[in-house]
Amino acid sequence: MREELRLLLQTLESELRGQGRWDDQPPSPVALRSTEPFAVDTLDFDQWLQWILLPKMYQLLLKQLPLPSTCAIQPMAEEVYRNDADGARITRILAEIDALLTDRQGRLN
């Protein structure tokens, strides 16, 4: 299951890059320390995916740490990408990540 998650994360990263949503320069350290859900006060959603979600998930996998037992990123993606056909592909990937972590969490850790 961890390998399936790794592949989904790589697919998400590839999709962000392919759509030109990948930033070469990181946001400021202050922006990355936001305590708001999805860092809505300091980052746009694509930045949150790139600079917060992906690094944290890769670290959990790398260090063999427990993974989240629930995940609900898809609803936020649906809101952000509601009028964005390309964003719908990102939303589908996030839905798969949500399902993997939430529905199968007992077998992941």
C-alpha positions in Angstrom: 0.0 0.0 0.0 2.9 2.4 0.7 4.1 1.8 -2.8 0.7 2.6 -4.2 0.7 5.9 -2.2 4.2 6.7 -3.5 3.0 6.2 -7.0 0.0 8.4 -6.5 2.2 11.2 -5.0 4.5 10.9 -8.0 1.5 11.1 -10.3 0.3 14.2 -8.5 3.7 15.8 -8.8 3.9 15.0 -12.5 0.5 16.4 -13.1 1.3 19.6 -11.3 4.5 20.0 -13.3 2.8 19.1 -16.6 0.1 21.7 -16.1 2.7 24.4 -15.3 1.5 24.6 -11.7 5.0 23.8 -10.2 7.0 26.7 -8.7 10.7 26.8 -9.0 11.1 29.0 -6.0 9.7 28.1 -2.6 7.4 30.4 -0.7 8.9 32.4 2.2 9.5 30.4 5.4 6.7 32.5 7.1 4.2 31.4 4.4 5.1 27.8 5.0 4.5 28.1 8.7 0.8 28.8 8.3 -1.5 27.1 10.8 -4.6 27.5 8.7 -6.0 24.5 6.9 -4.3 24.2 3.5 -2.4 27.3 4.4 -5.2 29.3 2.8 -3.9 32.5 4.3 -0.4 32.3 2.8 -0.4 29.9 -0.1 -2.5 29.0 -3.1 -3.7 25.4 -3.3 -1.1 24.4 -5.9 1.6 25.7 -3.6 0.2 23.9 -0.6 0.3 20.6 -2.6 3.8 21.2 -3.8 5.5 22.7 -0.7 3.5 21.1 2.2 1.6 18.0 1.3 4.1 16.3 -1.0 7.2 16.8 1.2 5.3 15.7 4.3 4.0 12.6 2.7 7.3 11.7 1.1 9.0 12.1 4.5 6.4 9.8 6.2 7.1 7.2 3.5 10.9 7.6 3.6 11.1 7.3 7.4 8.5 4.5 7.5 6.4 6.6 9.9 2.6 6.0 10.4 0.5 7.6 7.7 -2.6 9.6 8.3 -5.7 7.4 9.1 -8.0 9.8 7.3 -7.6 12.2 4.5 -10.0 14.7 2.9 -8.2 16.8 0.3 -10.6 16.1 -2.5 -13.4 18.5 -1.3 -10.9 21.4 -1.2 -9.6 20.5 -4.7 -13.2 20.4 -6.0 -13.7 23.9 -4.6 -10.5 25.3 -5.9 -10.7 23.7 -9.4 -14.5 23.9 -9.8 -14.2 25.7 -13.2 -10.8 24.3 -14.2 -10.9 21.2 -16.5 -7.2 20.6 -16.0 -7.7 20.8 -12.2 -10.2 18.0 -12.5 -7.3 15.6 -13.2 -5.6 16.8 -10.0 -8.8 16.4 -8.1 -9.1 12.8 -9.3 -5.6 12.0 -8.1 -6.3 13.6 -4.7 -9.5 11.5 -4.5 -7.4 8.4 -4.9 -5.0 9.5 -2.2 -8.0 10.2 0.1 -9.5 6.8 -0.5 -6.2 5.0 -0.1 -5.5 6.6 3.3 -9.0 6.6 4.6 -10.5 3.4 3.3 -7.4 1.2 3.7 -5.6 2.8 6.5 -5.4 -0.3 8.6 -3.2 -2.0 6.1 -0.9 1.0 5.4 0.8 1.4 8.7 
